Amino acid sequence: TGKIDFGKLAGGIAQAARREEASGLARRLAIALSECHKPTRILIAARDTTAMAFMGCWKGELFETIRAADHISLASLDTASHSFADVRAKEWLYTQLAEILAATERR
């Protein structure tokens, strides 16, 4: 009908703006990463829903010092395949792993 329900709109905006508390898993991961001093690369399937939830936490205060750490990096591929199963994703994953292994051998 073209009519806008402003009550629903306001509720949706409020819900979207609400900050969710980090899950126990996110807190445990943040602690583990903060205690790890080895080179670490996190591989993300950017359109995977779990990866999107992780990125929401990653960009937050909980991971602020971890994001700034020189030895921790994040790489993402524009895919929904969290297992990197399609051909393009599999090639990207293999390339990432080869780079990590080569860097490890140089140390």
Gaussian input, Z-matrix of N, CA and C with variables (Angstrom, degrees):
# hf/3-21g

backbone

0 1
 N
 C     1     B1
 C     2     B2     1     A1
 N     3     B3     2     A2     1     D1
 C     4     B4     3     A3     2     D2
 C     5     B5     4     A4     3     D3
 N     6     B6     5     A5     4     D4
 C     7     B7     6     A6     5     D5
 C     8     B8     7     A7     6     D6
 N     9     B9     8     A8     7     D7
 C    10    B10     9     A9     8     D8
 C    11    B11    10    A10     9     D9
 N    12    B12    11    A11    10    D10
 C    13    B13    12    A12    11    D11
 C    14    B14    13    A13    12    D12
 N    15    B15    14    A14    13    D13
 C    16    B16    15    A15    14    D14
 C    17    B17    16    A16    15    D15
 N    18    B18    17    A17    16    D16
 C    19    B19    18    A18    17    D17
 C    20    B20    19    A19    18    D18
 N    21    B21    20    A20    19    D19
 C    22    B22    21    A21    20    D20
 C    23    B23    22    A22    21    D21
 N    24    B24    23    A23    22    D22
 C    25    B25    24    A24    23    D23
 C    26    B26    25    A25    24    D24
 N    27    B27    26    A26    25    D25
 C    28    B28    27    A27    26    D26
 C    29    B29    28    A28    27    D27
 N    30    B30    29    A29    28    D28
 C    31    B31    30    A30    29    D29
 C    32    B32    31    A31    30    D30
 N    33    B33    32    A32    31    D31
 C    34    B34    33    A33    32    D32
 C    35    B35    34    A34    33    D33
 N    36    B36    35    A35    34    D34
 C    37    B37    36    A36    35    D35
 C    38    B38    37    A37    36    D36
 N    39    B39    38    A38    37    D37
 C    40    B40    39    A39    38    D38
 C    41    B41    40    A40    39    D39
 N    42    B42    41    A41    40    D40
 C    43    B43    42    A42    41    D41
 C    44    B44    43    A43    42    D42
 N    45    B45    44    A44    43    D43
 C    46    B46    45    A45    44    D44
 C    47    B47    46    A46    45    D45
 N    48    B48    47    A47    46    D46
 C    49    B49    48    A48    47    D47
 C    50    B50    49    A49    48    D48
 N    51    B51    50    A50    49    D49
 C    52    B52    51    A51    50    D50
 C    53    B53    52    A52    51    D51
 N    54    B54    53    A53    52    D52
 C    55    B55    54    A54    53    D53
 C    56    B56    55    A55    54    D54
 N    57    B57    56    A56    55    D55
 C    58    B58    57    A57    56    D56
 C    59    B59    58    A58    57    D57
 N    60    B60    59    A59    58    D58
 C    61    B61    60    A60    59    D59
 C    62    B62    61    A61    60    D60
 N    63    B63    62    A62    61    D61
 C    64    B64    63    A63    62    D62
 C    65    B65    64    A64    63    D63
 N    66    B66    65    A65    64    D64
 C    67    B67    66    A66    65    D65
 C    68    B68    67    A67    66    D66
 N    69    B69    68    A68    67    D67
 C    70    B70    69    A69    68    D68
 C    71    B71    70    A70    69    D69
 N    72    B72    71    A71    70    D70
 C    73    B73    72    A72    71    D71
 C    74    B74    73    A73    72    D72
 N    75    B75    74    A74    73    D73
 C    76    B76    75    A75    74    D74
 C    77    B77    76    A76    75    D75
 N    78    B78    77    A77    76    D76
 C    79    B79    78    A78    77    D77
 C    80    B80    79    A79    78    D78
 N    81    B81    80    A80    79    D79
 C    82    B82    81    A81    80    D80
 C    83    B83    82    A82    81    D81
 N    84    B84    83    A83    82    D82
 C    85    B85    84    A84    83    D83
 C    86    B86    85    A85    84    D84
 N    87    B87    86    A86    85    D85
 C    88    B88    87    A87    86    D86
 C    89    B89    88    A88    87    D87
 N    90    B90    89    A89    88    D88
 C    91    B91    90    A90    89    D89
 C    92    B92    91    A91    90    D90
 N    93    B93    92    A92    91    D91
 C    94    B94    93    A93    92    D92
 C    95    B95    94    A94    93    D93
 N    96    B96    95    A95    94    D94
 C    97    B97    96    A96    95    D95
 C    98    B98    97    A97    96    D96
 N    99    B99    98    A98    97    D97
 C   100   B100    99    A99    98    D98
 C   101   B101   100   A100    99    D99
 N   102   B102   101   A101   100   D100
 C   103   B103   102   A102   101   D101
 C   104   B104   103   A103   102   D102
 N   105   B105   104   A104   103   D103
 C   106   B106   105   A105   104   D104
 C   107   B107   106   A106   105   D105
 N   108   B108   107   A107   106   D106
 C   109   B109   108   A108   107   D107
 C   110   B110   109   A109   108   D108
 N   111   B111   110   A110   109   D109
 C   112   B112   111   A111   110   D110
 C   113   B113   112   A112   111   D111
 N   114   B114   113   A113   112   D112
 C   115   B115   114   A114   113   D113
 C   116   B116   115   A115   114   D114
 N   117   B117   116   A116   115   D115
 C   118   B118   117   A117   116   D116
 C   119   B119   118   A118   117   D117
 N   120   B120   119   A119   118   D118
 C   121   B121   120   A120   119   D119
 C   122   B122   121   A121   120   D120
 N   123   B123   122   A122   121   D121
 C   124   B124   123   A123   122   D122
 C   125   B125   124   A124   123   D123
 N   126   B126   125   A125   124   D124
 C   127   B127   126   A126   125   D125
 C   128   B128   127   A127   126   D126
 N   129   B129   128   A128   127   D127
 C   130   B130   129   A129   128   D128
 C   131   B131   130   A130   129   D129
 N   132   B132   131   A131   130   D130
 C   133   B133   132   A132   131   D131
 C   134   B134   133   A133   132   D132
 N   135   B135   134   A134   133   D133
 C   136   B136   135   A135   134   D134
 C   137   B137   136   A136   135   D135
 N   138   B138   137   A137   136   D136
 C   139   B139   138   A138   137   D137
 C   140   B140   139   A139   138   D138
 N   141   B141   140   A140   139   D139
 C   142   B142   141   A141   140   D140
 C   143   B143   142   A142   141   D141
 N   144   B144   143   A143   142   D142
 C   145   B145   144   A144   143   D143
 C   146   B146   145   A145   144   D144
 N   147   B147   146   A146   145   D145
 C   148   B148   147   A147   146   D146
 C   149   B149   148   A148   147   D147
 N   150   B150   149   A149   148   D148
 C   151   B151   150   A150   149   D149
 C   152   B152   151   A151   150   D150
 N   153   B153   152   A152   151   D151
 C   154   B154   153   A153   152   D152
 C   155   B155   154   A154   153   D153
 N   156   B156   155   A155   154   D154
 C   157   B157   156   A156   155   D155
 C   158   B158   157   A157   156   D156
 N   159   B159   158   A158   157   D157
 C   160   B160   159   A159   158   D158
 C   161   B161   160   A160   159   D159
 N   162   B162   161   A161   160   D160
 C   163   B163   162   A162   161   D161
 C   164   B164   163   A163   162   D162
 N   165   B165   164   A164   163   D163
 C   166   B166   165   A165   164   D164
 C   167   B167   166   A166   165   D165
 N   168   B168   167   A167   166   D166
 C   169   B169   168   A168   167   D167
 C   170   B170   169   A169   168   D168
 N   171   B171   170   A170   169   D169
 C   172   B172   171   A171   170   D170
 C   173   B173   172   A172   171   D171
 N   174   B174   173   A173   172   D172
 C   175   B175   174   A174   173   D173
 C   176   B176   175   A175   174   D174
 N   177   B177   176   A176   175   D175
 C   178   B178   177   A177   176   D176
 C   179   B179   178   A178   177   D177
 N   180   B180   179   A179   178   D178
 C   181   B181   180   A180   179   D179
 C   182   B182   181   A181   180   D180
 N   183   B183   182   A182   181   D181
 C   184   B184   183   A183   182   D182
 C   185   B185   184   A184   183   D183
 N   186   B186   185   A185   184   D184
 C   187   B187   186   A186   185   D185
 C   188   B188   187   A187   186   D186
 N   189   B189   188   A188   187   D187
 C   190   B190   189   A189   188   D188
 C   191   B191   190   A190   189   D189
 N   192   B192   191   A191   190   D190
 C   193   B193   192   A192   191   D191
 C   194   B194   193   A193   192   D192
 N   195   B195   194   A194   193   D193
 C   196   B196   195   A195   194   D194
 C   197   B197   196   A196   195   D195
 N   198   B198   197   A197   196   D196
 C   199   B199   198   A198   197   D197
 C   200   B200   199   A199   198   D198
 N   201   B201   200   A200   199   D199
 C   202   B202   201   A201   200   D200
 C   203   B203   202   A202   201   D201
 N   204   B204   203   A203   202   D202
 C   205   B205   204   A204   203   D203
 C   206   B206   205   A205   204   D204
 N   207   B207   206   A206   205   D205
 C   208   B208   207   A207   206   D206
 C   209   B209   208   A208   207   D207
 N   210   B210   209   A209   208   D208
 C   211   B211   210   A210   209   D209
 C   212   B212   211   A211   210   D210
 N   213   B213   212   A212   211   D211
 C   214   B214   213   A213   212   D212
 C   215   B215   214   A214   213   D213
 N   216   B216   215   A215   214   D214
 C   217   B217   216   A216   215   D215
 C   218   B218   217   A217   216   D216
 N   219   B219   218   A218   217   D217
 C   220   B220   219   A219   218   D218
 C   221   B221   220   A220   219   D219
 N   222   B222   221   A221   220   D220
 C   223   B223   222   A222   221   D221
 C   224   B224   223   A223   222   D222
 N   225   B225   224   A224   223   D223
 C   226   B226   225   A225   224   D224
 C   227   B227   226   A226   225   D225
 N   228   B228   227   A227   226   D226
 C   229   B229   228   A228   227   D227
 C   230   B230   229   A229   228   D228
 N   231   B231   230   A230   229   D229
 C   232   B232   231   A231   230   D230
 C   233   B233   232   A232   231   D231
 N   234   B234   233   A233   232   D232
 C   235   B235   234   A234   233   D233
 C   236   B236   235   A235   234   D234
 N   237   B237   236   A236   235   D235
 C   238   B238   237   A237   236   D236
 C   239   B239   238   A238   237   D237
 N   240   B240   239   A239   238   D238
 C   241   B241   240   A240   239   D239
 C   242   B242   241   A241   240   D240
 N   243   B243   242   A242   241   D241
 C   244   B244   243   A243   242   D242
 C   245   B245   244   A244   243   D243
 N   246   B246   245   A245   244   D244
 C   247   B247   246   A246   245   D245
 C   248   B248   247   A247   246   D246
 N   249   B249   248   A248   247   D247
 C   250   B250   249   A249   248   D248
 C   251   B251   250   A250   249   D249
 N   252   B252   251   A251   250   D250
 C   253   B253   252   A252   251   D251
 C   254   B254   253   A253   252   D252
 N   255   B255   254   A254   253   D253
 C   256   B256   255   A255   254   D254
 C   257   B257   256   A256   255   D255
 N   258   B258   257   A257   256   D256
 C   259   B259   258   A258   257   D257
 C   260   B260   259   A259   258   D258
 N   261   B261   260   A260   259   D259
 C   262   B262   261   A261   260   D260
 C   263   B263   262   A262   261   D261
 N   264   B264   263   A263   262   D262
 C   265   B265   264   A264   263   D263
 C   266   B266   265   A265   264   D264
 N   267   B267   266   A266   265   D265
 C   268   B268   267   A267   266   D266
 C   269   B269   268   A268   267   D267
 N   270   B270   269   A269   268   D268
 C   271   B271   270   A270   269   D269
 C   272   B272   271   A271   270   D270
 N   273   B273   272   A272   271   D271
 C   274   B274   273   A273   272   D272
 C   275   B275   274   A274   273   D273
 N   276   B276   275   A275   274   D274
 C   277   B277   276   A276   275   D275
 C   278   B278   277   A277   276   D276
 N   279   B279   278   A278   277   D277
 C   280   B280   279   A279   278   D278
 C   281   B281   280   A280   279   D279
 N   282   B282   281   A281   280   D280
 C   283   B283   282   A282   281   D281
 C   284   B284   283   A283   282   D282
 N   285   B285   284   A284   283   D283
 C   286   B286   285   A285   284   D284
 C   287   B287   286   A286   285   D285
 N   288   B288   287   A287   286   D286
 C   289   B289   288   A288   287   D287
 C   290   B290   289   A289   288   D288
 N   291   B291   290   A290   289   D289
 C   292   B292   291   A291   290   D290
 C   293   B293   292   A292   291   D291
 N   294   B294   293   A293   292   D292
 C   295   B295   294   A294   293   D293
 C   296   B296   295   A295   294   D294
 N   297   B297   296   A296   295   D295
 C   298   B298   297   A297   296   D296
 C   299   B299   298   A298   297   D297
 N   300   B300   299   A299   298   D298
 C   301   B301   300   A300   299   D299
 C   302   B302   301   A301   300   D300
 N   303   B303   302   A302   301   D301
 C   304   B304   303   A303   302   D302
 C   305   B305   304   A304   303   D303
 N   306   B306   305   A305   304   D304
 C   307   B307   306   A306   305   D305
 C   308   B308   307   A307   306   D306
 N   309   B309   308   A308   307   D307
 C   310   B310   309   A309   308   D308
 C   311   B311   310   A310   309   D309
 N   312   B312   311   A311   310   D310
 C   313   B313   312   A312   311   D311
 C   314   B314   313   A313   312   D312
 N   315   B315   314   A314   313   D313
 C   316   B316   315   A315   314   D314
 C   317   B317   316   A316   315   D315
 N   318   B318   317   A317   316   D316
 C   319   B319   318   A318   317   D317
 C   320   B320   319   A319   318   D318

   B1=1.4591
   B2=1.5180
   B3=1.3233
   B4=1.4549
   B5=1.5148
   B6=1.3412
   B7=1.4667
   B8=1.5194
   B9=1.3046
   B10=1.4593
   B11=1.5169
   B12=1.3136
   B13=1.4622
   B14=1.5217
   B15=1.3266
   B16=1.4615
   B17=1.5243
   B18=1.3131
   B19=1.4659
   B20=1.5151
   B21=1.3387
   B22=1.4673
   B23=1.5200
   B24=1.3257
   B25=1.4579
   B26=1.5253
   B27=1.3364
   B28=1.4650
   B29=1.5281
   B30=1.3208
   B31=1.4594
   B32=1.5171
   B33=1.3230
   B34=1.4597
   B35=1.5157
   B36=1.3228
   B37=1.4704
   B38=1.5235
   B39=1.3244
   B40=1.4638
   B41=1.5206
   B42=1.3306
   B43=1.4564
   B44=1.5279
   B45=1.3144
   B46=1.4602
   B47=1.5242
   B48=1.3180
   B49=1.4540
   B50=1.5286
   B51=1.3110
   B52=1.4613
   B53=1.5149
   B54=1.3176
   B55=1.4534
   B56=1.5170
   B57=1.3129
   B58=1.4477
   B59=1.5172
   B60=1.3193
   B61=1.4469
   B62=1.5323
   B63=1.3017
   B64=1.4601
   B65=1.5253
   B66=1.3038
   B67=1.4637
   B68=1.5248
   B69=1.3196
   B70=1.4614
   B71=1.5182
   B72=1.3276
   B73=1.4655
   B74=1.5240
   B75=1.3218
   B76=1.4688
   B77=1.5282
   B78=1.3217
   B79=1.4688
   B80=1.5312
   B81=1.3392
   B82=1.4704
   B83=1.5297
   B84=1.3291
   B85=1.4639
   B86=1.5225
   B87=1.3147
   B88=1.4721
   B89=1.5261
   B90=1.3153
   B91=1.4677
   B92=1.5245
   B93=1.3352
   B94=1.4685
   B95=1.5237
   B96=1.3281
   B97=1.4660
   B98=1.5247
   B99=1.3163
   B100=1.4708
   B101=1.5254
   B102=1.3327
   B103=1.4594
   B104=1.5301
   B105=1.3238
   B106=1.4592
   B107=1.5292
   B108=1.3221
   B109=1.4642
   B110=1.5241
   B111=1.3145
   B112=1.4622
   B113=1.5278
   B114=1.3149
   B115=1.4707
   B116=1.5305
   B117=1.3133
   B118=1.4628
   B119=1.5163
   B120=1.3208
   B121=1.4635
   B122=1.5243
   B123=1.3150
   B124=1.4605
   B125=1.5226
   B126=1.3391
   B127=1.4608
   B128=1.5224
   B129=1.3301
   B130=1.4626
   B131=1.5200
   B132=1.3236
   B133=1.4697
   B134=1.5300
   B135=1.3180
   B136=1.4702
   B137=1.5251
   B138=1.3233
   B139=1.4684
   B140=1.5279
   B141=1.3149
   B142=1.4608
   B143=1.5281
   B144=1.3234
   B145=1.4636
   B146=1.5285
   B147=1.3202
   B148=1.4637
   B149=1.5228
   B150=1.3264
   B151=1.4646
   B152=1.5313
   B153=1.3266
   B154=1.4706
   B155=1.5230
   B156=1.3288
   B157=1.4672
   B158=1.5249
   B159=1.3284
   B160=1.4597
   B161=1.5241
   B162=1.3326
   B163=1.4601
   B164=1.5243
   B165=1.3380
   B166=1.4564
   B167=1.5180
   B168=1.3251
   B169=1.4695
   B170=1.5170
   B171=1.3274
   B172=1.4658
   B173=1.5290
   B174=1.3136
   B175=1.4637
   B176=1.5274
   B177=1.3177
   B178=1.4618
   B179=1.5147
   B180=1.3018
   B181=1.4641
   B182=1.5307
   B183=1.3161
   B184=1.4603
   B185=1.5289
   B186=1.3245
   B187=1.4620
   B188=1.5318
   B189=1.3074
   B190=1.4662
   B191=1.5344
   B192=1.3047
   B193=1.4741
   B194=1.5254
   B195=1.3164
   B196=1.4667
   B197=1.5228
   B198=1.3306
   B199=1.4716
   B200=1.5225
   B201=1.3171
   B202=1.4674
   B203=1.5312
   B204=1.3219
   B205=1.4695
   B206=1.5270
   B207=1.3296
   B208=1.4702
   B209=1.5251
   B210=1.3018
   B211=1.4695
   B212=1.5304
   B213=1.3164
   B214=1.4642
   B215=1.5242
   B216=1.3320
   B217=1.4638
   B218=1.5226
   B219=1.2962
   B220=1.4552
   B221=1.5161
   B222=1.3164
   B223=1.4632
   B224=1.5158
   B225=1.3236
   B226=1.4661
   B227=1.5219
   B228=1.3077
   B229=1.4551
   B230=1.5159
   B231=1.3102
   B232=1.4619
   B233=1.5290
   B234=1.3206
   B235=1.4624
   B236=1.5204
   B237=1.3085
   B238=1.4600
   B239=1.5238
   B240=1.3148
   B241=1.4597
   B242=1.5262
   B243=1.3301
   B244=1.4616
   B245=1.5227
   B246=1.3116
   B247=1.4642
   B248=1.5280
   B249=1.3392
   B250=1.4628
   B251=1.5326
   B252=1.3450
   B253=1.4602
   B254=1.5263
   B255=1.3302
   B256=1.4637
   B257=1.5327
   B258=1.3053
   B259=1.4726
   B260=1.5282
   B261=1.3182
   B262=1.4659
   B263=1.5301
   B264=1.3240
   B265=1.4627
   B266=1.5233
   B267=1.3221
   B268=1.4621
   B269=1.5258
   B270=1.3317
   B271=1.4578
   B272=1.5246
   B273=1.3371
   B274=1.4650
   B275=1.5218
   B276=1.3261
   B277=1.4628
   B278=1.5288
   B279=1.3287
   B280=1.4651
   B281=1.5242
   B282=1.3346
   B283=1.4672
   B284=1.5260
   B285=1.3331
   B286=1.4675
   B287=1.5292
   B288=1.3230
   B289=1.4685
   B290=1.5241
   B291=1.3279
   B292=1.4664
   B293=1.5297
   B294=1.3211
   B295=1.4750
   B296=1.5237
   B297=1.3173
   B298=1.4698
   B299=1.5283
   B300=1.3332
   B301=1.4653
   B302=1.5232
   B303=1.3228
   B304=1.4757
   B305=1.5294
   B306=1.3123
   B307=1.4640
   B308=1.5319
   B309=1.3115
   B310=1.4606
   B311=1.5235
   B312=1.3252
   B313=1.4627
   B314=1.5177
   B315=1.3272
   B316=1.4628
   B317=1.5201
   B318=1.3013
   B319=1.4755
   B320=1.4792
   A1=111.52
   A2=117.65
   A3=120.50
   A4=113.41
   A5=117.52
   A6=120.33
   A7=109.97
   A8=115.86
   A9=121.48
   A10=108.74
   A11=116.27
   A12=121.43
   A13=106.33
   A14=116.73
   A15=121.68
   A16=112.24
   A17=117.51
   A18=120.92
   A19=110.83
   A20=116.22
   A21=120.22
   A22=110.91
   A23=116.67
   A24=120.98
   A25=110.27
   A26=116.84
   A27=121.13
   A28=110.38
   A29=117.06
   A30=120.58
   A31=111.90
   A32=116.88
   A33=121.23
   A34=112.06
   A35=116.26
   A36=120.43
   A37=110.23
   A38=116.80
   A39=120.86
   A40=110.65
   A41=116.73
   A42=120.59
   A43=111.06
   A44=117.29
   A45=121.24
   A46=111.36
   A47=117.28
   A48=121.45
   A49=112.47
   A50=117.08
   A51=121.76
   A52=110.13
   A53=116.45
   A54=121.09
   A55=108.71
   A56=115.55
   A57=119.60
   A58=108.66
   A59=115.92
   A60=120.73
   A61=108.37
   A62=116.11
   A63=120.34
   A64=109.55
   A65=115.94
   A66=121.42
   A67=110.17
   A68=114.90
   A69=119.93
   A70=111.34
   A71=116.29
   A72=120.66
   A73=110.45
   A74=117.09
   A75=120.44
   A76=110.37
   A77=117.22
   A78=119.71
   A79=111.06
   A80=117.09
   A81=120.11
   A82=110.80
   A83=117.09
   A84=120.62
   A85=110.70
   A86=116.59
   A87=120.31
   A88=110.52
   A89=117.14
   A90=120.79
   A91=109.94
   A92=116.90
   A93=120.64
   A94=111.08
   A95=116.93
   A96=119.72
   A97=111.39
   A98=117.57
   A99=119.87
   A100=111.00
   A101=117.31
   A102=121.37
   A103=112.69
   A104=116.72
   A105=121.87
   A106=109.51
   A107=115.93
   A108=119.57
   A109=111.76
   A110=116.17
   A111=121.29
   A112=109.40
   A113=117.71
   A114=119.87
   A115=109.97
   A116=116.08
   A117=122.34
   A118=109.63
   A119=115.94
   A120=120.67
   A121=107.83
   A122=116.44
   A123=122.57
   A124=106.97
   A125=116.21
   A126=121.86
   A127=109.40
   A128=115.71
   A129=122.02
   A130=111.13
   A131=115.59
   A132=122.57
   A133=105.16
   A134=116.83
   A135=123.15
   A136=115.40
   A137=118.84
   A138=119.91
   A139=113.19
   A140=117.14
   A141=121.25
   A142=108.44
   A143=117.81
   A144=120.25
   A145=112.53
   A146=117.73
   A147=119.57
   A148=110.15
   A149=116.22
   A150=120.15
   A151=110.86
   A152=116.51
   A153=119.10
   A154=110.59
   A155=117.22
   A156=120.34
   A157=109.97
   A158=116.63
   A159=120.53
   A160=110.63
   A161=116.85
   A162=120.37
   A163=111.40
   A164=116.96
   A165=120.02
   A166=110.85
   A167=116.69
   A168=120.93
   A169=111.17
   A170=116.45
   A171=122.36
   A172=111.29
   A173=116.53
   A174=120.97
   A175=112.46
   A176=117.00
   A177=121.50
   A178=113.77
   A179=114.12
   A180=123.12
   A181=112.25
   A182=117.18
   A183=121.80
   A184=112.09
   A185=117.58
   A186=121.96
   A187=112.87
   A188=117.84
   A189=121.75
   A190=112.42
   A191=117.83
   A192=119.44
   A193=111.48
   A194=116.51
   A195=120.35
   A196=110.10
   A197=116.94
   A198=120.25
   A199=110.95
   A200=117.20
   A201=121.50
   A202=112.85
   A203=117.34
   A204=120.75
   A205=110.56
   A206=115.86
   A207=121.33
   A208=112.84
   A209=117.24
   A210=120.58
   A211=113.28
   A212=117.85
   A213=121.21
   A214=108.92
   A215=115.14
   A216=119.55
   A217=109.32
   A218=114.66
   A219=121.19
   A220=107.82
   A221=116.16
   A222=121.63
   A223=107.48
   A224=115.98
   A225=117.86
   A226=110.64
   A227=113.33
   A228=122.17
   A229=107.61
   A230=116.77
   A231=121.68
   A232=109.65
   A233=115.03
   A234=122.10
   A235=108.80
   A236=116.60
   A237=121.73
   A238=110.53
   A239=117.04
   A240=122.10
   A241=110.69
   A242=116.51
   A243=119.16
   A244=112.60
   A245=117.13
   A246=120.29
   A247=111.21
   A248=117.13
   A249=122.81
   A250=110.35
   A251=115.26
   A252=121.19
   A253=114.75
   A254=118.08
   A255=117.80
   A256=109.60
   A257=116.98
   A258=122.20
   A259=111.63
   A260=117.68
   A261=121.36
   A262=111.04
   A263=116.47
   A264=120.80
   A265=111.15
   A266=116.04
   A267=120.55
   A268=109.96
   A269=117.69
   A270=121.16
   A271=111.04
   A272=116.23
   A273=120.71
   A274=110.32
   A275=116.46
   A276=121.14
   A277=110.31
   A278=117.55
   A279=120.77
   A280=111.46
   A281=116.74
   A282=120.73
   A283=110.65
   A284=116.29
   A285=120.45
   A286=110.61
   A287=116.35
   A288=120.48
   A289=111.62
   A290=117.36
   A291=120.94
   A292=110.71
   A293=117.00
   A294=120.64
   A295=110.91
   A296=116.36
   A297=120.62
   A298=110.46
   A299=116.28
   A300=119.90
   A301=111.58
   A302=117.69
   A303=121.37
   A304=110.29
   A305=116.69
   A306=120.69
   A307=110.41
   A308=117.14
   A309=122.02
   A310=110.39
   A311=116.84
   A312=120.80
   A313=111.64
   A314=118.48
   A315=122.31
   A316=111.56
   A317=118.09
   A318=121.03
   A319=111.59
   D1=-11.37
   D2=-179.18
   D3=85.30
   D4=-1.65
   D5=-179.92
   D6=-82.64
   D7=144.31
   D8=179.83
   D9=-107.93
   D10=128.98
   D11=174.67
   D12=-88.58
   D13=98.12
   D14=-175.75
   D15=-64.72
   D16=-28.76
   D17=176.68
   D18=-63.98
   D19=-47.89
   D20=178.35
   D21=-65.62
   D22=-39.19
   D23=179.14
   D24=-61.58
   D25=-47.09
   D26=-179.80
   D27=-63.57
   D28=-40.64
   D29=178.30
   D30=-63.83
   D31=-41.51
   D32=178.43
   D33=-64.42
   D34=-41.47
   D35=178.45
   D36=-65.00
   D37=-42.93
   D38=179.56
   D39=-62.63
   D40=-41.80
   D41=-179.96
   D42=-66.16
   D43=-40.48
   D44=-179.84
   D45=-67.22
   D46=-32.48
   D47=-177.66
   D48=-82.09
   D49=-18.03
   D50=-178.30
   D51=-65.71
   D52=133.76
   D53=177.81
   D54=-86.45
   D55=129.29
   D56=176.53
   D57=-86.92
   D58=142.29
   D59=176.18
   D60=-70.20
   D61=141.65
   D62=-179.57
   D63=-62.76
   D64=140.82
   D65=179.34
   D66=-70.92
   D67=165.79
   D68=176.17
   D69=-60.33
   D70=-37.94
   D71=178.38
   D72=-62.48
   D73=-44.54
   D74=179.58
   D75=-63.05
   D76=-41.09
   D77=178.74
   D78=-65.01
   D79=-42.01
   D80=179.09
   D81=-64.92
   D82=-39.23
   D83=178.04
   D84=-65.27
   D85=-42.44
   D86=178.64
   D87=-60.95
   D88=-41.45
   D89=178.47
   D90=-64.93
   D91=-46.95
   D92=-179.22
   D93=-60.52
   D94=-44.24
   D95=-179.68
   D96=-67.55
   D97=-34.96
   D98=-179.88
   D99=-70.60
   D100=-25.50
   D101=179.14
   D102=-90.12
   D103=-11.32
   D104=-179.12
   D105=-89.08
   D106=130.29
   D107=-179.39
   D108=-117.04
   D109=12.30
   D110=177.23
   D111=-92.21
   D112=153.24
   D113=176.55
   D114=-56.17
   D115=130.29
   D116=-175.66
   D117=-135.50
   D118=129.14
   D119=175.27
   D120=-121.37
   D121=123.47
   D122=178.95
   D123=-95.53
   D124=125.74
   D125=-178.58
   D126=-103.51
   D127=127.66
   D128=-172.95
   D129=-122.88
   D130=134.19
   D131=168.34
   D132=-92.49
   D133=99.39
   D134=-165.19
   D135=-55.48
   D136=-29.91
   D137=-177.75
   D138=-100.69
   D139=6.17
   D140=175.66
   D141=-76.95
   D142=137.05
   D143=-174.75
   D144=-64.32
   D145=-36.28
   D146=177.14
   D147=-66.82
   D148=-40.72
   D149=178.08
   D150=-64.19
   D151=-38.67
   D152=178.18
   D153=-64.55
   D154=-39.08
   D155=176.86
   D156=-64.39
   D157=-42.71
   D158=177.16
   D159=-59.91
   D160=-45.46
   D161=-178.71
   D162=-62.22
   D163=-33.76
   D164=175.14
   D165=-60.27
   D166=-41.28
   D167=176.85
   D168=-72.60
   D169=-42.40
   D170=-178.11
   D171=-55.93
   D172=-38.75
   D173=-177.87
   D174=-79.91
   D175=-5.91
   D176=-176.56
   D177=-89.66
   D178=-179.19
   D179=-176.60
   D180=-62.78
   D181=-34.72
   D182=-177.07
   D183=-57.21
   D184=-35.95
   D185=-176.88
   D186=-103.93
   D187=11.82
   D188=-174.76
   D189=-56.54
   D190=-51.23
   D191=-178.72
   D192=-70.77
   D193=-29.62
   D194=179.05
   D195=-69.18
   D196=-41.24
   D197=177.65
   D198=-60.26
   D199=-31.61
   D200=-177.59
   D201=-81.87
   D202=-11.77
   D203=-177.84
   D204=-68.79
   D205=132.74
   D206=-178.52
   D207=-66.36
   D208=-29.01
   D209=-174.04
   D210=-89.70
   D211=-1.30
   D212=178.99
   D213=-115.56
   D214=127.61
   D215=178.32
   D216=-132.23
   D217=164.33
   D218=-179.64
   D219=-131.87
   D220=132.93
   D221=176.44
   D222=-126.53
   D223=139.24
   D224=-179.80
   D225=-133.41
   D226=152.54
   D227=177.39
   D228=-122.94
   D229=138.76
   D230=179.93
   D231=-75.97
   D232=82.06
   D233=178.79
   D234=-149.32
   D235=156.88
   D236=174.59
   D237=-97.87
   D238=-1.87
   D239=-176.06
   D240=-83.30
   D241=94.14
   D242=-178.22
   D243=-65.54
   D244=-17.08
   D245=176.91
   D246=-97.79
   D247=3.74
   D248=179.80
   D249=52.49
   D250=48.34
   D251=-170.88
   D252=-86.95
   D253=-29.04
   D254=-178.73
   D255=-74.09
   D256=164.99
   D257=-172.63
   D258=-57.08
   D259=-50.07
   D260=-178.15
   D261=-61.61
   D262=-44.26
   D263=-179.01
   D264=-67.33
   D265=-38.65
   D266=179.60
   D267=-64.48
   D268=-42.03
   D269=177.88
   D270=-63.14
   D271=-41.56
   D272=178.18
   D273=-62.52
   D274=-45.35
   D275=179.70
   D276=-60.32
   D277=-47.24
   D278=179.08
   D279=-60.04
   D280=-40.08
   D281=177.74
   D282=-63.09
   D283=-44.68
   D284=178.48
   D285=-60.03
   D286=-46.86
   D287=-179.31
   D288=-64.12
   D289=-40.14
   D290=178.20
   D291=-63.05
   D292=-41.88
   D293=177.79
   D294=-62.69
   D295=-42.92
   D296=-179.55
   D297=-64.43
   D298=-44.83
   D299=179.63
   D300=-65.05
   D301=-40.45
   D302=178.79
   D303=-63.46
   D304=-41.63
   D305=179.45
   D306=-66.32
   D307=-35.43
   D308=179.03
   D309=-67.53
   D310=-39.98
   D311=179.57
   D312=-66.02
   D313=-31.24
   D314=-179.19
   D315=-72.53
   D316=-18.66
   D317=-177.96
   D318=-81.03

